[in-house]
Amino acid sequence: MTEIDWAGLLDREDVEGLWNGLFQLVSRHPAVRPLHFATDGAAVTSQAEINADLTQELFLELFQKQRFDYYLNNNYKSVEIENELARIEIPNLVGARLRKRYPESFRMARRVSALLKTSKRFRRFGVDEFSETKKPGRRGRPAIAATPPAQQPVALAIELDDDFDDDAADESPKHENGSARKNGNGTHRRQRMVNQVFGLREWPRSKALGDSGHFSEMTKTVAMRKRETRLVGRSGSSQLILSNPDLEQLIVDVLKAIDSPADVRTLRQLALAKIPLQDYNVASLDEEINTGTNGTTMRREARDTRETPEGVLLIDERDEMVASMATDFLSSLRRAVNNNDRRYSRLVMTLWHCYYDPDGPSQLEIAKLLGVSDSLVSDNRRLIEHELKKLPLSLEEGAVFSEALHRLVAQPN
């Protein structure tokens, strides 16, 4: 029976009471647990803030969809309202948030669950053994699931921090004869998908569960999969990441490596660790990062693009060397005209007017300024460009060389 009088709160239009009731429901809902570990630390600082943020989002969504009015107009009872909120609205809201924040991990986790349920290479363990008892004279330990739920090993109930509870509304598991599993008092007991145990079909029903604490170490022998970049989806904007046959083989390799059945949550974690997913995390530069167990913290800093002192010295040395190449270039031009002062002077003036004169005169204007023919100006330009092509200059060095040459040839003007 619900502890919150939802119908009474709606009838009294108690907005504050509704918000507090939603907060209480969200705080204890199992589907919200993944957000306690998957939310950015820069956005919130405590578990209560996560729950409050989610409660506000849920409240606004219910108000926008006019669900409160629907409950009131159709005489919903408090139990019915809480069932809809707990089984539909909250899981859908959490799933939408995880899908938005971790699109690839969420999608691959769903695919892992679907393959475990539909592939003929896997089967579920612990379904029909609850009604069985250990037969007299039977050798070996009984199946793990044959023990009552309260006495099952801890490995069946291990909670992993990176769980994606997208199957919170799965149907109750059924026996092979179609009956639902029952707890001690005879009522139906619902088992969530993430807690169901799967293994290889060829394994015997009595296959023992291993210690999940060592599964990560045991799966180091499983090779990392290569990302499939082929675009799929209705809009063609999502990458395939991994095909279903390859994903199925990956789960098989993981199960063979751990040599034990495992719950869906554990299999998801182990399989996704071998897939190159791209769920980018935007972090604040002001966020404090815990650097160790002694409580020391540090802040992220933007990358310093300034040159180091050593880099500055190397750049200065390079600029001096390139500047000296400008002087050597003018010497090569003098040698090209056999040290003839008159021809060299015309050559330097042609260099200035063609490449550095801010007025940008045409070739005919340059010929008129120098008092020579147009063909001589063309010959001088070809000679200058021929000598320039001999210089081994990079793009950065070219700018330094041009500046140094500009200073040298501007002196006559």
ABEGO torsion letter per residue (X at the ends): XBABBAAAAAAAGBAAAAAAAAAAAAAABAAAAAAAAABBAAABABAAAAAAAAAAAAAAAAAAAGAAAAAAAAGBBAAAAAAAAAAAAAAAAAAAAAAAABAAAAAAAAAAAAAAAABAABBBBGAAAAABBBBBGBBEBBBAAABBAAABBAAAABBBAABBBAAAABBBBBBAAGBBBBBAAGBBBBBBAAABBBBBAABBAABBBBBAAAAAAAAAABBBBBBBABBBEAAGABBAGBBAAAAAAAAAAAAAAAGBBBBAAAAAAAAAAABBBBBBBBBBAABBBBABAAGBBBBBBBBBABBBAAAAAAAAAAAAAAAAAAAAAAAAAAAAAGGBAAAAAAAAAAAAAAAABAAGBBAAAAAAAAGBBAAAAAAAAAAAAAAAAABBBBAAAAAAAAAAAAAAAAAAX
